[in-house]
């Protein structure tokens, strides 16, 4: 995890992308998110005010998610999780793209707007 912390700290733009299972990210992504609890604790619970060395300034985070169902609230919990994850790693939450009814490999290509939205959002995110 130390290598992951270092990579996160060096990055000025961080994108988390994941499928949604049972209304949240899968275990592998959640494990990374949960391990950043140490950074959150340092910042809030222990109220350490000193800047972490090596942290890129003006950091931003973005989430991309897909899920198979049509549930109106499919992404609600995940989006809260992502906001808190980006806060814990000192990255401003810059937004998300989420798509439901994506239930097979390659299905996102059939979505009428996803590919264009991802492209445009990527350009905007990179230039922020």
C-alpha positions in Angstrom: 0.0 0.0 0.0 2.9 2.3 0.5 3.6 2.3 -3.2 -0.1 3.1 -3.9 0.1 6.0 -1.4 3.1 7.3 -3.2 1.5 7.0 -6.6 -1.6 8.8 -5.4 0.5 11.6 -3.9 2.4 12.1 -7.1 -0.7 12.3 -9.3 -2.5 15.5 -10.0 -5.4 13.8 -11.8 -6.9 10.5 -10.4 -9.6 8.5 -12.2 -11.3 5.6 -10.4 -13.2 3.4 -12.8 -15.2 0.4 -11.7 -18.2 -1.8 -12.4 -20.9 -1.6 -9.8 -21.9 -4.8 -8.0 -24.6 -4.7 -5.3 -24.6 -0.8 -5.4 -20.9 -0.3 -4.8 -17.5 -0.8 -6.3 -16.0 -4.3 -6.2 -13.8 -5.5 -3.3 -10.5 -4.7 -5.0 -11.4 -1.0 -5.5 -13.0 -0.8 -2.1 -9.9 -2.2 -0.5 -7.8 0.6 -1.9 -10.5 3.1 -0.8 -10.6 1.6 2.7 -6.9 1.7 3.1 -6.9 5.5 2.5 -8.7 5.7 5.9 -5.2 6.2 7.3 -4.9 9.4 5.3 -8.4 10.6 6.4 -7.6 9.8 10.0 -4.4 11.7 9.8 -6.2 14.7 8.4 -9.4 14.7 10.5 -9.3 12.5 13.5 -5.8 13.4 14.5 -6.1 16.9 13.1 -2.6 16.9 11.7 -2.3 20.2 9.9 1.1 19.8 8.2 1.1 19.2 4.5 2.1 15.7 3.3 5.3 16.0 1.4 5.3 15.1 -2.3 1.5 15.6 -2.7 0.8 17.2 -6.1 -1.0 20.6 -5.8 -4.4 21.2 -7.2 -5.3 17.5 -7.3 -8.6 16.4 -8.9 -10.5 13.1 -8.9 -13.0 11.7 -11.3 -15.1 8.5 -11.2 -16.4 6.4 -14.1 -18.9 3.6 -13.2 -21.1 1.1 -15.0 -23.8 -1.2 -13.7 -26.2 -3.7 -15.1 -29.5 -2.7 -13.6 -31.8 0.2 -14.3 -32.2 1.2 -10.7 -32.6 4.9 -10.2 -30.4 4.9 -7.1 -27.8 2.4 -8.5 -24.9 4.9 -8.1 -26.0 6.9 -5.1 -23.9 5.1 -2.5 -20.9 4.8 -4.8 -20.9 8.5 -5.5 -20.8 9.3 -1.8 -18.0 6.8 -1.4 -16.0 8.4 -4.2 -16.5 11.9 -2.8 -15.1 10.8 0.5 -12.3 8.8 -1.1 -11.1 11.8 -3.1 -11.4 14.0 0.1 -9.3 11.5 2.0 -6.5 11.7 -0.6 -6.7 15.5 -0.8 -8.1 15.5 -4.3 -11.0 17.7 -5.3 -14.0 15.7 -6.5 -14.3 16.9 -10.2 -17.3 14.7 -11.2 -18.4 11.4 -12.5 -19.9 9.6 -15.4 -22.1 6.6 -14.6 -24.1 4.4 -16.9 -26.7 1.8 -16.1 -27.9 -1.1 -18.2 -24.3 -2.1 -19.1 -24.4 -5.8 -18.5 -21.9 -7.4 -20.8 -18.3 -6.9 -22.1 -18.2 -4.2 -24.7 -21.9 -3.1 -24.0 -20.8 0.5 -23.2 -19.9 0.9 -26.9 -23.6 0.5 -27.7 -24.7 3.3 -25.4 -25.8 6.3 -27.4 -23.8 8.9 -25.6 -21.2 7.3 -23.4 -18.2 7.2 -25.7 -18.6 10.9 -26.6 -19.2 11.9 -23.0 -16.2 10.0 -21.8 -14.0 11.6 -24.5 -15.2 15.2 -23.8 -15.0 14.7 -20.0 -11.5 13.3 -20.3 -10.3 16.4 -22.3 -12.0 18.7 -19.8 -10.6 16.8 -16.8 -7.1 16.8 -18.2 -7.1 20.5 -18.8 -8.6 21.6 -15.4 
